[in-house]
Amino acid sequence: MTVLRSKRTWTWLMCALSGLLFASPGATQGRFRPMLAEVSLRPPPGLRSRSVRFPWDGSLMRGMRLKQSQYVRYVPEYTSSGRFYGTWELVQLLERGARRVSFRLPGSKLSIGEISGQKGGDIDGHHSHESGRDADVGFFMTTADAKPYEGQSFAEFDAGGRGLAPNGGLRFDDARNWELVAKLVSDADARVQYIFVARVLRQRLLTEAARRGAPSEVIARAAQVMVEPSHGNPHRSHFHVRVYCAPADRPACKDVAPFWAWYPGQPPDGMYAGVSAHTTRVSTTAAAIAAPFGPSLHAPLE
């Protein structure tokens, strides 16, 4: 009888655990949540990509294509260009970001505009995107009744998160966009230098991060890398993500300042024009984030 009771207890415990493991992310909000396995797209050494020179004057060797999937879609306006190639680190970063958002907040795919051509080089309409380290990523957005929406093109938003004409019925998805940014700035393989985005949308994202109690180090990183370019496109319609050179691609691959505390390896010529390692550990309060989080950098053309 004791053995039978023990077996029944064990069976009940396993069923309860299974229920928690396979519950939807929404059902497990604030309680136990299964870990998301990190995808790895690292090719064999002889087949790995190489970013050459600068984002605005460079090329790409053995570029990896970011494929459409249950997590990723090409923005239809850019599908015909076929410019969805990047370094394996950048492609893996975007794939990881897409999976993170889909896992935590199901219902949308990551929308990709343009990355680079298969061999890099000049792209019409861009000052960069030449060496596989830049990607245009559409915002997650919803309809006015909070249903996820995937458009035919990028859509611009104002400080209130409302779509600008002709997309007045759309809303900036604070939750999903923050989930994406949080993943981008904390990835271990691809180190983000910039996320170009309009200042008013940057503020929305930092406010959302504070509201949700995001780790202070992640918020500090996001606040440093999210900048509105000093001239040119203010980025009200999409993120422009730029990553540093991978250590294996140097010295053929060229980085320029700022070199943040998470820069992989030693900055060129021993320079260190970014923030100190201590800055990323500063305790950041909700009140500090709700106000403008320091001055925006004068970023180069995107």
C-alpha positions in Angstrom: 0.0 0.0 0.0 2.9 2.4 0.8 4.6 1.7 -2.5 1.3 2.3 -4.4 0.7 5.6 -2.6 4.3 6.7 -3.4 3.8 5.9 -7.1 0.6 7.9 -7.2 2.3 10.8 -5.5 5.2 10.7 -8.0 2.8 10.5 -10.9 0.8 13.5 -9.6 4.0 15.6 -9.2 5.2 14.8 -12.7 1.8 15.8 -14.2 1.9 19.1 -12.3 5.4 19.8 -13.4 4.5 19.0 -17.0 1.6 21.5 -16.8 3.9 24.2 -15.7 6.5 23.4 -18.4 4.1 23.5 -21.3 1.8 26.3 -20.1 1.7 29.3 -22.3 4.0 32.2 -21.4 1.0 34.3 -20.5 -0.3 31.6 -18.1 3.0 31.5 -16.3 3.6 35.2 -16.1 5.1 36.0 -12.7 5.5 32.3 -11.7 7.6 29.5 -13.0 8.6 29.8 -16.6 10.6 27.3 -18.7 13.9 28.5 -20.1 14.2 29.3 -23.8 17.0 27.3 -25.5 19.4 29.6 -27.3 19.8 28.9 -31.0 23.3 28.7 -32.4 24.0 29.4 -36.1 27.8 29.3 -35.8 29.1 27.8 -39.0 32.3 25.6 -39.2 35.5 27.8 -39.1 36.2 27.6 -42.9 32.6 28.8 -43.7 32.2 31.7 -41.3 31.4 35.1 -42.6 33.9 38.0 -42.5 33.0 41.6 -42.3 35.6 43.8 -44.1 36.4 47.5 -43.3 33.6 49.9 -42.2 29.8 49.7 -42.2 29.8 52.6 -44.7 32.8 51.5 -46.8 33.2 47.8 -46.8 32.3 44.4 -48.0 31.1 41.0 -46.8 32.7 37.6 -47.3 30.6 34.4 -47.0 27.6 36.3 -45.8 24.9 34.3 -44.0 21.3 34.8 -45.1 18.6 35.5 -42.5 15.7 33.2 -43.5 12.0 33.7 -43.1 10.5 31.3 -40.6 7.8 31.1 -37.9 9.7 33.8 -36.1 11.0 36.1 -38.9 9.4 37.8 -41.9 10.7 40.0 -44.7 8.9 43.3 -44.9 7.2 42.9 -48.4 8.4 46.3 -49.6 12.0 45.0 -49.4 11.5 41.3 -50.3 12.6 41.7 -54.0 15.9 43.3 -53.1 17.2 40.0 -51.5 19.5 42.0 -49.2 19.1 39.8 -46.2 22.8 38.8 -45.7 24.9 39.6 -42.7 27.7 38.2 -40.5 26.7 35.0 -38.8 26.8 36.9 -35.5 24.3 39.5 -36.7 22.0 36.9 -38.3 22.1 34.8 -35.2 21.4 37.9 -33.0 18.3 38.7 -35.0 17.1 35.1 -34.9 17.6 35.0 -31.2 15.7 38.3 -30.7 12.8 37.0 -32.8 12.6 33.8 -30.9 12.8 35.7 -27.5 9.8 37.9 -28.4 7.8 35.0 -29.9 8.4 33.0 -26.7 7.5 35.6 -24.2 4.8 37.5 -26.2 3.4 35.1 -28.9 1.6 36.4 -31.9 4.0 38.4 -34.0 7.1 37.8 -36.2 10.2 40.0 -36.4 10.0 42.2 -39.5 13.2 42.6 -41.4 13.9 45.4 -43.9 17.4 45.3 -45.4 20.7 44.0 -44.0 23.4 43.7 -46.7 23.9 42.2 -50.1 25.5 38.7 -50.2 28.9 40.3 -50.8 28.2 43.6 -49.1 29.1 46.8 -50.9 26.9 49.9 -51.8 23.2 49.7 -51.3 20.9 52.3 -52.8 19.2 54.4 -50.2 21.7 53.7 -47.4 24.9 55.3 -46.2 25.9 52.0 -44.5 24.8 48.4 -44.7 28.0 47.6 -46.6 29.8 45.0 -44.4 27.1 42.8 -42.9 26.9 44.5 -39.5 23.8 46.7 -40.0 20.2 45.7 -40.1 16.9 47.6 -40.5 14.3 46.0 -38.2 10.6 47.0 -38.3 8.9 47.9 -35.1 6.4 45.5 -33.6 3.0 47.1 -33.9 -0.6 46.5 -33.2 -4.0 47.8 -34.3 -5.9 50.2 -32.1 -7.6 47.3 -30.3 -4.1 45.8 -29.4 -4.0 43.0 -32.0 -0.6 42.3 -33.6 -0.2 43.8 -37.0 2.3 43.0 -39.8 2.4 45.7 -42.5 3.6 45.8 -46.1 6.1 48.5 -45.2 7.5 50.3 -42.2 5.2 52.7 -40.3 6.1 55.9 -38.4 5.0 56.6 -34.9 4.8 59.7 -32.7 5.7 60.3 -29.0 2.4 58.8 -27.9 3.0 55.6 -29.8 0.3 56.4 -32.4 0.9 55.8 -36.1 1.4 58.8 -38.3 -0.6 59.1 -41.5 -1.5 57.0 -43.4 -1.1 54.6 -40.5 -3.2 56.4 -37.9 -4.9 53.2 -36.7 -1.6 51.5 -35.6 0.1 51.6 -32.3 3.7 51.1 -31.2 4.0 47.8 -29.3 5.9 48.9 -26.2 6.1 45.4 -24.7 7.3 43.5 -27.7 9.7 46.2 -28.8 11.3 46.4 -25.4 11.6 42.6 -25.3 13.5 42.8 -28.6 15.8 45.6 -27.4 16.6 43.8 -24.1 17.7 40.7 -26.0 19.8 42.6 -28.5 21.8 44.4 -25.9 22.5 41.4 -23.7 23.5 38.8 -26.3 26.8 37.1 -25.7 28.0 36.6 -29.3 27.1 39.8 -31.1 27.8 43.0 -29.3 25.6 45.9 -30.2 27.2 49.3 -30.7 24.1 51.3 -31.8 20.4 50.9 -32.1 19.3 54.0 -34.1 15.7 55.0 -33.1 13.9 58.3 -32.6 14.3 60.0 -29.3 10.6 59.9 -28.4 10.4 56.2 -29.0 13.6 55.6 -27.1 11.9 57.2 -24.2 8.8 55.0 -24.5 11.1 51.9 -24.4 13.0 53.0 -21.4 9.8 53.8 -19.6 8.4 50.4 -20.5 11.6 48.8 -19.2 11.2 50.6 -15.8 7.5 49.7 -15.6 8.4 46.0 -16.0 11.3 46.1 -13.6 13.9 45.1 -16.1 17.5 44.6 -14.7 19.3 47.9 -14.3 22.3 46.8 -16.3 20.1 45.9 -19.3 18.3 49.3 -19.1 21.7 51.1 -18.8 23.0 49.4 -21.9 19.8 50.1 -23.9 19.9 53.7 -22.9 23.5 54.0 -24.1 23.1 52.3 -27.5 19.7 53.7 -28.4 20.3 57.0 -30.2 18.6 59.3 -32.7 21.1 60.2 -35.5 22.1 63.8 -35.3 21.0 64.3 -39.0 19.3 62.3 -41.6 16.5 59.7 -40.9 15.3 60.1 -37.2 14.1 56.5 -37.3 10.5 56.8 -36.3 9.6 53.8 -38.5 12.2 51.1 -37.6 15.3 50.2 -35.6 18.7 50.3 -37.3 20.9 47.8 -35.4 24.7 47.9 -35.7 27.1 45.4 -34.2 30.8 45.7 -33.5 33.4 43.7 -35.5 33.8 40.1 -34.3 37.3 39.6 -32.8 38.0 37.0 -35.5 37.3 39.5 -38.3 39.9 42.0 -37.1 42.0 43.8 -38.2 40.4 43.6 -41.7 37.1 44.7 -40.0 37.2 48.2 -38.6 35.4 49.7 -35.6 35.2 53.3 -34.6 34.3 54.9 -31.3 32.3 54.7 -29.1 33.7 51.5 -27.5 31.3 50.6 -24.8 32.2 48.5 -21.7 31.0 45.3 -23.5 33.2 45.9 -26.6 34.7 42.5 -27.4 38.5 42.6 -26.9 40.8 45.5 -26.9 39.6 48.7 -28.7 41.8 49.8 -31.7 45.0 51.5 -30.8 44.2 51.1 -27.1 41.5 53.8 -27.3 38.6 53.6 -25.0 36.0 56.3 -25.8 33.0 54.6 -24.4 31.7 54.3 -20.8 33.4 52.5 -18.0 32.4 49.1 -16.9 31.0 50.6 -13.7 28.4 52.5 -15.8 26.6 49.4 -16.8 26.2 48.4 -13.2 24.7 51.7 -12.0 21.4 51.2 -10.2 18.8 52.8 -12.3 15.5 53.9 -10.8 12.2 54.2 -12.6 12.1 57.9 -11.9 15.5 58.4 -13.6 14.4 56.5 -16.6 11.1 58.2 -16.9 13.0 61.5 -17.3 15.4 61.9 -20.3 18.2 59.4 -19.8 21.3 61.5 -20.4 22.2 63.2 -23.7 21.8 61.3 -27.0 25.0 60.7 -28.9 25.7 62.5 -32.1 25.6 59.3 -34.1 27.0 59.0 -37.7 24.8 58.6 -40.7 22.9 55.3 -40.7 
